[in-house]
């Protein structure tokens, strides 16, 4: 049973560029949440997708957007990258009826220069 | 004031010791309480998942929730060097966003 997978593993971008991160949920899961984890901090909730719609959103600007596909996989897009966007981006999947039991992927480490 | 407070440590203990990790929170609406383990440069791994107050045991791990004091704990018995990691507490209201603590870095010395 494959767990949550994320791609790419690492990414280096420059300020002002745009980036797309990808996530495939654990088999059987229908809900995907995205988190940003800065160095030495806990994960911060960005948003959650269910049935291809954004269900909840944290305190992140509109530069952060996402999408969920019919197969439940998801993308996180960040526009106009800032140095402060450098972080580990984590995807977590869950069942809509067990939303708090989230399983995380290995993350994508984004460095903005 | 942060919704979830957690001492970042680091916490160093000898192998075989009992480890106590704690978090406090301010939002009385939190109902679900989780503990995650995160190894360096990896994603968090769910260890324990508790609803409301009470205790839950799984092998060497015991999670306690005291909603009246807004205080949760994770105990690790017979700690092993492989337990060396960052431990994140997390909590949520119903099926809503999960709020994490900053994480406590634990080192178990052989």
Backbone of each chain as ProteinMPNN parsed JSONL, in Angstrom:
{"seq_chain_A": "XXXXXXXXXXXXXXXXXXXXXXXXXXXXXXXXXXXXXXXXXXXXXXXXXXXXXXXXXXXXXXXXXXXXXXXXXXXXXXXXXXXXXXXXXXXXXXXXXXXXXXXXXXXXXXXXX", "coords_chain_A": {"N_chain_A": [[0.85, -1.193, 0.0], [0.815, 1.997, -1.106], [2.056, 4.902, 0.387], [1.628, 8.401, 1.08], [2.769, 10.329, -1.568], [5.109, 12.714, -2.844], [6.178, 15.196, -5.175], [8.447, 17.541, -6.733], [11.365, 16.264, -4.914], [13.255, 18.097, -4.064], [13.671, 21.589, -4.762], [14.828, 24.433, -6.425], [14.377, 27.84, -6.739], [14.135, 31.205, -8.048], [13.537, 34.515, -6.745], [10.307, 35.845, -7.445], [9.626, 33.97, -9.311], [7.435, 31.218, -10.293], [6.013, 28.267, -8.84], [5.158, 24.785, -8.889], [3.945, 22.211, -6.939], [3.49, 18.724, -6.314], [1.208, 16.126, -5.261], [0.324, 12.87, -4.312], [-2.257, 11.159, -2.812], [-2.569, 8.823, -0.027], [-3.62, 5.498, -0.726], [-7.098, 5.151, -1.086], [-7.736, 7.411, 0.327], [-9.432, 10.601, 0.331], [-9.117, 13.261, 0.766], [-7.009, 16.062, 0.779], [-4.492, 17.886, 2.379], [-2.43, 20.782, 2.66], [0.669, 21.896, 3.972], [2.982, 24.285, 5.273], [6.267, 24.162, 6.381], [8.523, 25.894, 8.04], [12.054, 26.15, 8.803], [12.823, 24.737, 11.895], [10.291, 25.142, 12.907], [6.82, 24.289, 13.568], [4.52, 22.565, 11.337], [2.517, 24.678, 9.261], [-0.813, 25.248, 8.474], [-1.986, 25.415, 5.173], [-4.047, 25.023, 3.121], [-6.979, 22.968, 2.464], [-8.227, 20.343, 0.433], [-11.136, 18.881, -0.881], [-13.249, 16.802, -2.7], [-12.515, 18.113, -5.034], [-12.592, 20.771, -4.387], [-11.626, 23.716, -2.584], [-11.722, 23.446, 0.79], [-11.064, 24.455, 3.282], [-9.042, 27.154, 4.493], [-5.91, 28.416, 5.504], [-3.986, 31.113, 7.031], [-2.731, 32.301, 4.617], [-1.45, 34.119, 1.8], [-3.082, 35.043, -1.344], [-1.319, 34.287, -3.253], [-0.733, 31.711, -2.927], [-2.12, 28.882, -4.192], [-4.276, 26.155, -5.138], [-5.13, 22.86, -6.336], [-7.319, 20.108, -6.836], [-7.534, 16.95, -8.288], [-9.715, 14.67, -10.161], [-8.82, 12.104, -9.45], [-8.056, 12.406, -6.887], [-5.483, 13.324, -6.421], [-3.255, 16.142, -5.923], [-2.254, 19.584, -6.433], [-0.03, 22.185, -5.464], [0.345, 25.543, -5.954], [2.546, 28.258, -6.102], [2.86, 31.631, -6.576], [4.888, 34.437, -7.697], [7.294, 34.189, -6.062], [8.789, 34.612, -2.837], [11.665, 35.254, -0.739], [11.045, 34.371, 1.793], [9.374, 32.249, 1.347], [10.784, 29.981, 1.301], [10.955, 26.746, 2.433], [9.869, 23.584, 3.896], [7.462, 21.873, 2.174], [4.601, 20.244, 2.922], [2.424, 17.573, 2.235], [-0.611, 16.165, 3.243], [-2.749, 13.382, 3.599], [-6.12, 12.202, 4.033], [-9.16, 10.599, 5.168], [-12.337, 11.916, 4.45], [-14.175, 11.552, 6.472], [-12.592, 11.102, 8.616], [-10.992, 13.279, 9.269], [-8.989, 14.216, 10.988], [-7.076, 12.353, 11.278], [-4.412, 12.384, 9.812], [-2.096, 11.607, 7.27], [1.197, 12.047, 6.408], [3.233, 13.035, 3.612], [6.676, 12.832, 2.392], [7.484, 15.384, 1.857], [8.343, 18.42, 0.037], [11.225, 20.159, -0.471], [11.655, 23.49, -0.754], [13.689, 25.973, -1.999], [14.229, 29.367, -2.172], [15.981, 31.684, -3.953]], "CA_chain_A": [[0.0, 0.0, 0.0], [1.66, 3.176, -1.211], [1.68, 6.012, 1.237], [1.547, 9.693, 0.411], [3.981, 10.648, -2.33], [5.22, 14.104, -3.259], [7.254, 15.485, -6.129], [9.747, 16.902, -6.614], [11.915, 16.175, -3.563], [13.898, 19.384, -3.832], [13.434, 22.558, -5.825], [15.458, 25.738, -6.204], [13.789, 28.853, -7.593], [14.543, 32.573, -7.722], [12.435, 35.419, -6.382], [9.436, 36.252, -8.524], [9.198, 32.83, -10.13], [6.271, 30.45, -9.884], [6.363, 26.868, -8.607], [4.05, 23.84, -8.718], [4.3, 21.007, -6.202], [2.482, 17.696, -6.567], [0.965, 15.195, -4.166], [-0.613, 11.763, -4.51], [-2.654, 10.725, -1.467], [-2.57, 7.405, 0.339], [-4.704, 4.778, -1.376], [-8.358, 5.159, -0.361], [-7.992, 8.73, 0.92], [-10.094, 11.511, -0.594], [-8.899, 14.64, 1.208], [-5.596, 16.441, 0.785], [-4.166, 19.145, 3.043], [-1.065, 21.241, 2.414], [1.267, 22.614, 5.083], [4.319, 24.855, 5.106], [7.064, 24.025, 7.602], [9.796, 26.608, 8.033], [13.084, 25.497, 9.601], [12.681, 24.912, 13.333], [8.903, 25.459, 13.247], [5.832, 23.265, 13.261], [3.796, 22.793, 10.088], [1.441, 25.665, 9.248], [-1.855, 24.846, 7.527], [-2.203, 26.319, 4.027], [-5.432, 24.782, 2.74], [-7.424, 21.582, 2.359], [-9.082, 20.073, -0.714], [-12.029, 17.726, -0.836], [-14.158, 16.822, -3.851], [-11.956, 19.061, -6.002], [-12.826, 22.153, -3.964], [-10.927, 24.162, -1.379], [-12.701, 23.366, 1.866], [-10.623, 25.338, 4.36], [-7.815, 27.857, 4.148], [-5.199, 29.068, 6.602], [-3.611, 32.514, 6.831], [-1.745, 32.436, 3.551], [-1.948, 35.038, 0.76], [-3.635, 34.461, -2.573], [-0.23, 33.75, -4.101], [-0.792, 30.262, -2.726], [-3.36, 28.324, -4.72], [-4.166, 24.715, -5.292], [-6.092, 22.156, -7.181], [-7.428, 18.673, -6.622], [-7.99, 16.272, -9.493], [-10.698, 13.607, -9.886], [-8.198, 10.924, -8.82], [-7.737, 12.893, -5.529], [-4.172, 13.949, -6.327], [-3.384, 17.584, -5.72], [-1.131, 20.463, -6.714], [0.09, 23.457, -4.763], [1.009, 26.537, -6.783], [2.928, 29.494, -5.425], [3.28, 32.649, -7.535], [5.684, 35.571, -7.209], [8.016, 33.648, -4.906], [9.576, 35.46, -1.952], [12.677, 34.515, 0.009], [10.381, 33.781, 2.95], [8.636, 31.047, 0.972], [11.691, 28.831, 1.45], [10.43, 25.892, 3.504], [9.457, 22.23, 3.524], [6.032, 21.854, 1.907], [4.107, 18.918, 3.263], [1.082, 17.182, 1.844], [-1.178, 15.154, 4.121], [-4.023, 12.877, 3.101], [-7.006, 11.643, 5.05], [-10.537, 10.334, 4.744], [-13.171, 13.047, 4.84], [-14.862, 11.24, 7.723], [-11.584, 10.978, 9.671], [-10.098, 14.348, 8.827], [-7.902, 14.538, 11.882], [-6.068, 11.305, 11.208], [-3.743, 12.745, 8.581], [-0.85, 10.915, 6.974], [2.026, 12.99, 5.679], [4.265, 12.639, 2.673], [8.037, 13.212, 2.791], [7.674, 16.818, 1.673], [9.18, 19.021, -1.013], [12.013, 21.259, 0.099], [11.753, 24.6, -1.7], [14.642, 27.035, -1.68], [14.067, 30.541, -3.029], [17.207, 32.494, -3.898]], "C_chain_A": [[0.882, 1.238, 0.0], [1.139, 4.249, -0.265], [1.557, 7.274, 0.418], [2.87, 9.971, -0.313], [3.933, 12.1, -2.787], [6.367, 14.252, -4.254], [7.265, 16.977, -6.443], [10.209, 16.851, -5.155], [12.519, 17.517, -3.152], [13.658, 20.291, -5.028], [14.136, 23.864, -5.46], [14.881, 26.716, -7.23], [14.37, 30.217, -7.201], [13.305, 33.42, -7.44], [11.631, 35.819, -7.61], [8.95, 35.109, -9.403], [7.961, 32.166, -9.539], [6.687, 28.994, -9.725], [5.084, 26.035, -8.452], [4.573, 22.58, -8.044], [3.151, 20.018, -6.327], [2.41, 16.692, -5.439], [-0.011, 14.114, -4.621], [-0.978, 11.209, -3.152], [-2.492, 9.224, -1.275], [-3.79, 6.752, -0.309], [-5.962, 4.775, -0.498], [-8.701, 6.5, 0.264], [-8.543, 9.688, -0.132], [-9.841, 12.987, -0.29], [-7.397, 14.912, 1.282], [-5.436, 17.804, 1.459], [-2.714, 19.486, 2.749], [-0.603, 22.075, 3.614], [2.62, 23.172, 4.66], [5.065, 24.722, 6.424], [8.395, 24.737, 7.41], [10.766, 25.912, 8.98], [12.876, 25.79, 11.079], [11.275, 25.243, 13.8], [8.008, 24.25, 13.011], [5.154, 23.556, 11.937], [2.671, 23.808, 10.261], [0.467, 25.309, 8.135], [-2.024, 25.89, 6.427], [-3.638, 26.217, 3.556], [-5.692, 23.29, 2.608], [-8.371, 21.444, 1.171], [-9.87, 18.793, -0.52], [-13.016, 17.873, -1.985], [-13.807, 17.959, -4.814], [-12.21, 20.522, -5.645], [-12.01, 22.466, -2.711], [-11.938, 24.238, -0.247], [-12.357, 24.3, 3.025], [-9.329, 25.992, 3.905], [-7.216, 28.478, 5.394], [-4.838, 30.498, 6.23], [-2.469, 32.656, 5.841], [-2.324, 33.319, 2.45], [-2.43, 34.293, -0.476], [-2.567, 33.953, -3.527], [-0.178, 32.221, -4.009], [-2.152, 29.773, -3.227], [-3.168, 26.837, -4.949], [-5.226, 24.152, -6.204], [-6.133, 20.706, -6.739], [-8.062, 18.053, -7.856], [-8.979, 15.163, -9.155], [-10.111, 12.362, -9.24], [-7.672, 11.257, -7.42], [-6.318, 13.459, -5.391], [-4.33, 15.463, -6.314], [-2.109, 18.31, -6.121], [-1.206, 21.695, -5.829], [0.884, 24.383, -5.675], [1.335, 27.769, -5.938], [3.467, 30.451, -6.481], [4.15, 33.701, -6.858], [6.461, 35.202, -5.951], [8.823, 34.704, -4.176], [10.615, 34.605, -1.241], [12.042, 33.761, 1.179], [9.542, 32.559, 2.632], [9.507, 29.799, 1.046], [11.255, 28.018, 2.654], [10.265, 24.474, 2.978], [7.939, 22.262, 3.342], [5.539, 20.419, 2.025], [2.678, 18.736, 2.778], [0.631, 16.095, 2.815], [-2.505, 14.684, 3.539], [-4.813, 12.242, 4.232], [-8.321, 11.258, 4.39], [-11.396, 11.474, 5.242], [-13.862, 12.81, 6.181], [-13.895, 11.078, 8.887], [-10.525, 12.042, 9.446], [-8.922, 14.616, 9.716], [-6.802, 13.504, 11.857], [-5.362, 11.473, 9.858], [-2.405, 12.041, 8.462], [-0.043, 11.791, 6.024], [2.952, 12.311, 4.68], [5.623, 13.122, 3.154], [8.332, 14.693, 2.607], [8.501, 17.174, 0.452], [9.91, 20.192, -0.376], [12.231, 22.315, -0.976], [12.741, 25.631, -1.173], [14.448, 28.16, -2.683], [15.293, 31.435, -2.854], [16.946, 33.913, -4.402]], "O_chain_A": [[1.601, 1.505, 0.963], [-0.067, 4.464, -0.143], [1.401, 7.219, -0.802], [3.947, 9.857, 0.271], [2.867, 12.642, -3.078], [7.374, 13.545, -4.19], [6.215, 17.618, -6.425], [9.515, 17.342, -4.266], [12.313, 17.996, -2.037], [13.467, 19.829, -6.153], [14.045, 24.335, -4.326], [14.896, 26.453, -8.433], [15.01, 30.357, -6.159], [12.19, 33.085, -7.839], [12.187, 36.095, -8.673], [7.983, 35.257, -10.149], [7.507, 32.504, -8.446], [7.609, 28.534, -10.399], [4.069, 26.519, -7.952], [5.525, 21.959, -8.517], [1.989, 20.41, -6.434], [3.395, 16.431, -4.75], [-1.038, 14.404, -5.234], [-0.088, 10.82, -2.397], [-2.305, 8.468, -2.228], [-4.85, 7.366, -0.427], [-5.899, 4.44, 0.685], [-9.837, 6.71, 0.689], [-8.19, 9.616, -1.309], [-10.307, 13.861, -1.021], [-6.625, 14.095, 1.783], [-6.155, 18.752, 1.145], [-1.871, 18.599, 2.608], [-1.37, 22.847, 4.19], [3.306, 22.61, 3.806], [4.555, 25.123, 7.471], [9.281, 24.247, 6.709], [10.344, 25.165, 9.863], [12.766, 26.949, 11.477], [11.077, 25.588, 14.965], [8.4, 23.3, 12.332], [5.206, 24.689, 11.457], [1.964, 23.805, 11.269], [0.87, 25.094, 6.992], [-2.183, 27.08, 6.697], [-4.374, 27.203, 3.584], [-4.776, 22.468, 2.636], [-9.211, 22.311, 0.928], [-9.352, 17.774, -0.063], [-13.555, 18.957, -2.211], [-14.679, 18.66, -5.328], [-12.063, 21.407, -6.488], [-11.743, 21.589, -1.891], [-12.899, 25.003, -0.315], [-13.244, 24.864, 3.666], [-8.614, 25.466, 3.052], [-7.936, 29.006, 6.241], [-5.326, 31.03, 5.233], [-1.372, 33.083, 6.199], [-3.526, 33.286, 2.186], [-2.217, 33.091, -0.631], [-2.875, 33.264, -4.499], [0.347, 31.542, -4.892], [-3.197, 30.203, -2.74], [-2.046, 26.331, -4.952], [-6.075, 24.855, -6.752], [-5.121, 20.141, -6.323], [-9.027, 18.59, -8.399], [-9.078, 14.754, -7.998], [-10.825, 11.633, -8.552], [-6.924, 10.473, -6.837], [-5.985, 14.02, -4.347], [-5.388, 15.997, -6.645], [-1.026, 17.726, -6.146], [-2.285, 22.182, -5.491], [1.979, 24.034, -6.117], [0.507, 28.25, -5.165], [4.414, 30.126, -7.197], [4.156, 33.842, -5.636], [6.302, 35.831, -4.904], [9.452, 35.568, -4.786], [10.472, 33.386, -1.15], [12.455, 32.65, 1.51], [9.046, 31.896, 3.543], [9.015, 28.684, 0.872], [11.191, 28.535, 3.769], [10.483, 24.193, 1.8], [7.214, 22.64, 4.262], [5.999, 19.516, 1.326], [1.841, 19.631, 2.899], [1.409, 15.208, 3.165], [-3.293, 15.491, 3.046], [-4.259, 11.807, 5.241], [-8.561, 11.55, 3.218], [-11.195, 11.953, 6.358], [-14.104, 13.751, 6.936], [-14.328, 10.931, 10.03], [-9.327, 11.758, 9.434], [-7.934, 15.192, 9.262], [-5.706, 13.751, 12.362], [-5.682, 10.785, 8.889], [-1.675, 11.901, 9.443], [-0.532, 12.217, 4.978], [3.392, 11.177, 4.875], [5.719, 13.753, 4.207], [9.318, 15.202, 3.14], [9.247, 16.357, -0.087], [9.293, 21.097, 0.186], [12.903, 22.07, -1.978], [12.63, 26.096, -0.039], [14.496, 27.941, -3.893], [15.599, 31.882, -1.749], [17.861, 34.736, -4.428]]}, "seq_chain_B": "XXXXXXXXXXXXXXXXXXXXXXXXXXXXXXXXXXXXXXXXXXXXXXXXXXXXXXXXXXXXXXXXXXXXXXXXXXXXXXXXXXXXXXXXXXXXXXXXXXXXXXXXXXXXXX", "coords_chain_B": {"N_chain_B": [[-0.401, 35.433, 21.846], [0.294, 32.046, 21.178], [-1.828, 29.493, 19.819], [-1.149, 26.881, 20.438], [1.259, 25.741, 22.619], [4.569, 24.642, 22.93], [7.482, 23.302, 24.284], [10.547, 23.765, 22.736], [12.851, 22.381, 23.364], [16.375, 21.475, 23.167], [15.794, 18.103, 24.412], [17.565, 15.893, 26.264], [18.108, 12.537, 27.062], [19.086, 9.541, 28.875], [19.454, 6.287, 27.41], [16.738, 4.05, 27.868], [15.371, 5.572, 29.694], [12.352, 7.156, 30.968], [10.441, 9.226, 28.987], [8.94, 12.392, 28.992], [6.777, 14.391, 27.268], [5.235, 17.479, 26.508], [2.368, 19.629, 25.888], [0.621, 22.72, 25.89], [-2.528, 24.383, 25.429], [-4.739, 26.929, 24.133], [-7.249, 27.108, 23.001], [-10.342, 26.125, 23.776], [-12.055, 24.702, 22.22], [-10.822, 22.699, 20.857], [-10.838, 19.269, 20.04], [-9.698, 16.97, 19.093], [-6.652, 15.296, 19.422], [-3.29, 14.912, 18.654], [-0.152, 13.22, 18.284], [2.854, 13.529, 16.594], [5.789, 12.127, 15.122], [8.831, 13.273, 13.895], [11.487, 12.715, 11.894], [14.733, 13.992, 11.012], [14.546, 16.08, 8.229], [12.433, 14.735, 7.116], [8.942, 13.771, 6.511], [6.271, 14.302, 8.928], [5.24, 11.627, 11.131], [2.393, 9.936, 12.103], [1.811, 9.179, 15.444], [0.117, 8.904, 17.739], [-3.38, 9.232, 18.379], [-6.027, 10.892, 19.691], [-9.268, 11.305, 21.041], [-10.922, 13.821, 22.722], [-10.797, 13.926, 26.344], [-8.601, 11.855, 28.395], [-6.709, 8.745, 28.467], [-4.453, 7.028, 26.275], [-2.897, 4.124, 25.145], [-0.141, 2.723, 23.393], [1.89, 0.312, 22.829], [5.101, 1.254, 23.725], [4.342, 3.828, 24.049], [2.341, 6.368, 25.556], [-0.432, 8.44, 25.508], [-1.808, 11.312, 26.97], [-4.629, 13.309, 27.744], [-5.814, 16.222, 29.145], [-8.423, 18.021, 29.292], [-9.554, 19.88, 30.972], [-7.445, 21.258, 32.035], [-6.259, 22.062, 29.764], [-4.064, 20.654, 28.589], [-1.739, 18.445, 27.242], [-0.027, 15.301, 27.04], [2.752, 13.199, 26.146], [4.105, 10.118, 26.799], [7.057, 8.228, 26.74], [8.164, 5.067, 27.211], [11.033, 3.161, 28.296], [13.034, 4.352, 26.57], [14.683, 4.533, 23.388], [17.642, 4.864, 21.33], [16.745, 5.113, 18.708], [14.444, 6.53, 19.016], [15.117, 9.122, 18.926], [14.286, 12.173, 17.724], [12.14, 14.78, 16.414], [9.283, 15.714, 18.197], [5.998, 16.393, 17.576], [3.174, 18.023, 18.793], [-0.313, 18.108, 18.03], [-3.516, 19.461, 17.191], [-7.131, 19.74, 16.799], [-10.35, 21.108, 15.86], [-13.099, 19.236, 15.461], [-13.611, 18.237, 12.099], [-11.566, 19.918, 10.991], [-8.95, 22.303, 10.234], [-5.667, 21.317, 11.205], [-3.782, 22.227, 13.96], [-0.475, 22.774, 14.818], [2.114, 22.294, 17.326], [5.371, 23.738, 17.99], [7.195, 21.72, 18.12], [9.226, 19.367, 19.897], [12.575, 18.674, 20.279], [14.078, 15.622, 20.702], [16.696, 13.754, 22.131], [18.056, 10.635, 22.548], [20.431, 9.204, 24.459], [22.84, 6.695, 23.942]], "CA_chain_B": [[-0.245, 34.085, 22.4], [0.03, 30.986, 20.223], [-2.889, 28.561, 20.214], [-0.514, 25.679, 20.969], [2.595, 26.021, 23.13], [5.365, 23.433, 23.125], [8.883, 23.603, 24.546], [11.321, 23.205, 21.627], [13.987, 21.601, 23.842], [16.359, 20.02, 23.07], [15.69, 17.271, 25.581], [18.498, 14.767, 26.18], [17.872, 11.544, 28.113], [19.833, 8.305, 28.655], [18.698, 5.142, 26.911], [15.987, 3.355, 28.907], [14.639, 6.522, 30.536], [10.979, 7.506, 30.599], [10.414, 10.578, 28.436], [7.656, 13.084, 29.103], [6.664, 15.525, 26.357], [3.985, 18.156, 26.864], [1.887, 20.816, 25.183], [-0.565, 23.4, 26.413], [-3.258, 25.06, 24.362], [-5.643, 27.974, 24.633], [-8.56, 27.001, 22.366], [-11.097, 25.063, 24.445], [-12.858, 23.987, 21.225], [-10.07, 21.553, 20.333], [-11.411, 18.0, 20.481], [-8.86, 15.88, 18.629], [-5.28, 15.562, 19.846], [-2.394, 13.984, 17.979], [1.3, 13.326, 18.412], [3.601, 13.113, 15.42], [7.239, 12.037, 15.225], [9.453, 13.729, 12.652], [12.935, 12.589, 11.785], [15.327, 15.112, 10.296], [14.33, 16.23, 6.792], [11.382, 13.803, 6.689], [7.601, 14.19, 6.867], [5.796, 13.816, 10.229], [4.628, 10.304, 11.187], [1.383, 9.917, 13.162], [2.076, 8.212, 16.516], [-1.037, 8.708, 18.607], [-4.551, 10.015, 17.967], [-6.933, 10.794, 20.841], [-10.443, 12.172, 21.006], [-11.333, 14.371, 24.011], [-9.906, 13.665, 27.471], [-8.342, 10.469, 28.716], [-5.412, 8.154, 28.158], [-4.393, 6.014, 25.217], [-1.589, 3.473, 25.177], [0.217, 1.93, 22.223], [3.259, -0.157, 23.031], [5.876, 2.049, 24.692], [3.83, 5.203, 24.013], [1.082, 6.675, 26.215], [-0.873, 9.818, 25.332], [-2.786, 11.76, 27.966], [-5.271, 14.583, 27.449], [-6.551, 16.817, 30.25], [-9.072, 19.185, 28.684], [-9.838, 20.896, 31.993], [-6.218, 22.051, 32.196], [-5.76, 22.355, 28.418], [-2.698, 20.13, 28.712], [-1.612, 17.089, 26.732], [1.296, 14.723, 27.271], [3.152, 11.942, 25.525], [5.138, 9.436, 27.555], [7.758, 7.16, 26.035], [8.858, 4.202, 28.163], [12.206, 2.432, 27.789], [13.43, 5.096, 25.369], [15.731, 3.954, 22.568], [18.286, 5.861, 20.46], [15.922, 5.296, 17.503], [13.375, 7.485, 19.332], [15.654, 10.477, 18.744], [13.525, 12.821, 16.65], [11.317, 15.893, 16.9], [7.919, 15.277, 18.476], [5.057, 17.49, 17.352], [1.784, 17.845, 19.19], [-1.224, 18.711, 17.056], [-4.896, 19.375, 17.652], [-8.099, 20.329, 15.871], [-11.773, 21.119, 16.177], [-13.841, 18.496, 14.459], [-12.901, 17.92, 10.864], [-11.038, 21.183, 10.524], [-7.5, 22.358, 10.099], [-4.877, 20.835, 12.323], [-2.82, 23.216, 14.458], [0.688, 22.092, 15.373], [3.101, 22.962, 18.145], [6.657, 23.969, 17.326], [7.969, 20.483, 18.162], [10.297, 19.201, 20.884], [13.648, 17.821, 19.777], [14.482, 14.635, 21.701], [17.879, 12.953, 21.857], [18.247, 9.541, 23.491], [21.86, 8.911, 24.443], [23.088, 5.256, 24.227]], "C_chain_B": [[-0.593, 33.044, 21.336], [-1.076, 30.085, 20.747], [-2.315, 27.322, 20.877], [0.915, 26.026, 21.373], [3.322, 24.703, 23.399], [6.816, 23.844, 23.295], [9.733, 22.972, 23.447], [12.496, 22.334, 22.045], [15.303, 22.241, 23.414], [16.309, 19.328, 24.427], [16.592, 16.058, 25.376], [18.269, 13.824, 27.353], [18.743, 10.323, 27.838], [18.901, 7.213, 28.142], [18.018, 4.426, 28.067], [15.163, 4.266, 29.792], [13.191, 6.652, 30.057], [10.99, 8.972, 30.166], [9.009, 11.145, 28.578], [7.688, 14.319, 28.213], [5.288, 16.154, 26.554], [3.656, 19.316, 25.94], [0.73, 21.415, 25.966], [-1.242, 24.112, 25.255], [-4.275, 26.013, 24.95], [-7.069, 27.827, 24.096], [-9.342, 25.828, 22.95], [-11.955, 24.256, 23.461], [-12.115, 22.79, 20.624], [-10.63, 20.263, 20.914], [-10.514, 16.81, 20.134], [-7.403, 16.244, 18.888], [-4.373, 14.473, 19.282], [-0.951, 14.236, 18.387], [1.933, 12.755, 17.154], [5.086, 13.044, 15.769], [7.808, 12.428, 13.866], [10.961, 13.572, 12.74], [13.444, 13.708, 10.881], [15.075, 15.013, 8.796], [13.33, 15.205, 6.233], [10.015, 14.384, 7.03], [7.203, 13.648, 8.228], [5.071, 12.472, 10.093], [3.65, 10.285, 12.352], [1.68, 8.798, 14.162], [0.813, 7.868, 17.294], [-2.142, 9.675, 18.197], [-5.615, 9.807, 19.037], [-8.091, 11.758, 20.656], [-10.803, 12.537, 22.447], [-10.355, 13.965, 25.112], [-9.687, 12.172, 27.677], [-6.955, 10.033, 28.305], [-5.55, 7.174, 27.008], [-2.989, 5.444, 25.188], [-1.375, 2.666, 23.901], [1.677, 1.532, 22.368], [3.972, 0.667, 24.088], [5.353, 3.485, 24.825], [2.485, 5.309, 24.736], [0.776, 8.148, 26.007], [-1.925, 10.131, 26.383], [-3.331, 13.123, 27.545], [-6.062, 15.018, 28.679], [-7.186, 18.098, 29.72], [-9.357, 20.268, 29.708], [-8.64, 21.809, 32.21], [-5.651, 22.5, 30.856], [-4.297, 21.923, 28.306], [-2.686, 18.717, 28.157], [-0.175, 16.622, 26.903], [1.488, 13.477, 26.426], [4.281, 11.367, 26.373], [5.733, 8.325, 26.699], [8.514, 6.357, 27.074], [10.037, 3.525, 27.487], [12.704, 3.08, 26.493], [14.666, 4.476, 24.701], [16.398, 5.055, 21.729], [17.477, 6.12, 19.187], [14.725, 6.207, 17.745], [13.839, 8.929, 19.165], [15.029, 11.106, 17.506], [12.88, 14.073, 17.243], [9.88, 15.41, 17.039], [6.991, 16.487, 18.434], [3.702, 17.134, 17.949], [0.914, 18.579, 18.18], [-2.649, 18.534, 17.557], [-5.838, 20.078, 16.689], [-9.497, 20.305, 16.464], [-12.483, 20.331, 15.101], [-12.994, 18.199, 13.244], [-12.394, 19.207, 10.238], [-9.521, 21.162, 10.541], [-6.818, 21.902, 11.37], [-3.843, 21.905, 12.679], [-1.704, 22.492, 15.199], [1.427, 22.965, 16.376], [4.403, 23.083, 17.372], [7.507, 22.699, 17.26], [9.042, 20.506, 19.232], [11.326, 18.232, 20.326], [14.137, 16.931, 20.903], [15.727, 13.902, 21.232], [18.02, 11.912, 22.953], [19.69, 9.067, 23.361], [22.093, 7.443, 24.786], [23.927, 5.087, 25.486]], "O_chain_B": [[-1.628, 33.137, 20.677], [-1.246, 29.929, 21.956], [-2.931, 26.767, 21.786], [1.688, 26.541, 20.565], [2.775, 23.782, 24.006], [7.325, 24.655, 22.521], [9.655, 21.761, 23.238], [13.08, 21.633, 21.219], [15.355, 23.466, 23.301], [16.722, 19.883, 25.446], [16.407, 15.29, 24.431], [18.239, 14.257, 28.506], [19.111, 10.083, 26.688], [17.701, 7.227, 28.417], [18.624, 4.212, 29.117], [14.335, 3.786, 30.567], [12.851, 6.314, 28.923], [11.484, 9.842, 30.884], [8.019, 10.462, 28.317], [8.537, 15.193, 28.389], [4.296, 15.45, 26.742], [4.531, 19.901, 25.302], [-0.037, 20.705, 26.617], [-0.618, 24.407, 24.236], [-4.63, 25.915, 26.125], [-8.003, 28.371, 24.685], [-9.043, 24.671, 22.655], [-12.521, 23.231, 23.839], [-12.726, 21.959, 19.951], [-10.87, 20.163, 22.118], [-10.563, 15.773, 20.795], [-6.973, 17.363, 18.608], [-4.648, 13.28, 19.412], [-0.59, 15.343, 18.786], [1.6, 11.657, 16.708], [5.576, 13.804, 16.604], [7.333, 11.975, 12.824], [11.623, 14.215, 13.555], [12.695, 14.289, 10.096], [15.358, 13.989, 8.174], [13.368, 14.856, 5.053], [9.927, 15.376, 7.754], [7.742, 12.627, 8.657], [4.39, 12.208, 9.102], [4.037, 10.587, 13.481], [1.788, 7.629, 13.79], [0.482, 6.697, 17.484], [-1.879, 10.784, 17.732], [-6.057, 8.682, 19.268], [-7.917, 12.88, 20.179], [-10.967, 11.656, 23.291], [-9.191, 13.687, 24.824], [-10.462, 11.338, 27.209], [-6.136, 10.835, 27.856], [-6.604, 6.576, 26.793], [-2.007, 6.186, 25.204], [-2.289, 2.015, 23.396], [2.581, 2.312, 22.069], [3.502, 0.768, 25.221], [5.871, 4.263, 25.626], [1.605, 4.466, 24.562], [1.61, 9.008, 26.29], [-2.815, 9.325, 26.653], [-2.593, 13.977, 27.054], [-6.887, 14.261, 29.192], [-6.542, 19.147, 29.704], [-9.399, 21.449, 29.364], [-8.796, 22.988, 32.528], [-4.667, 23.239, 30.816], [-3.419, 22.72, 27.975], [-3.509, 17.885, 28.539], [0.763, 17.419, 26.912], [0.534, 12.799, 26.045], [5.281, 12.035, 26.635], [5.017, 7.583, 26.026], [9.399, 6.885, 27.747], [10.049, 3.336, 26.27], [12.782, 2.428, 25.452], [15.565, 3.968, 25.371], [15.77, 6.076, 21.45], [17.516, 7.224, 18.644], [14.058, 6.617, 16.795], [13.032, 9.855, 19.254], [15.22, 10.631, 16.387], [13.056, 14.379, 18.422], [9.327, 14.785, 16.134], [7.179, 17.465, 19.158], [3.144, 16.078, 17.653], [1.348, 19.546, 17.555], [-2.952, 17.573, 18.263], [-5.419, 20.898, 15.872], [-9.783, 19.59, 17.424], [-12.467, 20.727, 13.936], [-11.796, 17.939, 13.356], [-12.742, 19.545, 9.106], [-8.896, 20.14, 10.824], [-7.336, 22.084, 12.472], [-3.13, 22.415, 11.815], [-1.962, 21.692, 16.099], [1.385, 24.194, 16.307], [4.524, 22.596, 16.248], [8.428, 22.605, 16.447], [9.692, 21.528, 19.454], [10.994, 17.109, 19.946], [14.565, 17.426, 21.946], [15.81, 13.478, 20.079], [18.096, 12.246, 24.135], [20.116, 8.596, 22.307], [21.602, 6.974, 25.813], [24.233, 3.961, 25.877]]}, "name": "protein", "num_of_chains": 2, "seq": "XXXXXXXXXXXXXXXXXXXXXXXXXXXXXXXXXXXXXXXXXXXXXXXXXXXXXXXXXXXXXXXXXXXXXXXXXXXXXXXXXXXXXXXXXXXXXXXXXXXXXXXXXXXXXXXXXXXXXXXXXXXXXXXXXXXXXXXXXXXXXXXXXXXXXXXXXXXXXXXXXXXXXXXXXXXXXXXXXXXXXXXXXXXXXXXXXXXXXXXXXXXXXXXXXXXXXXXXXXXXXXX"}
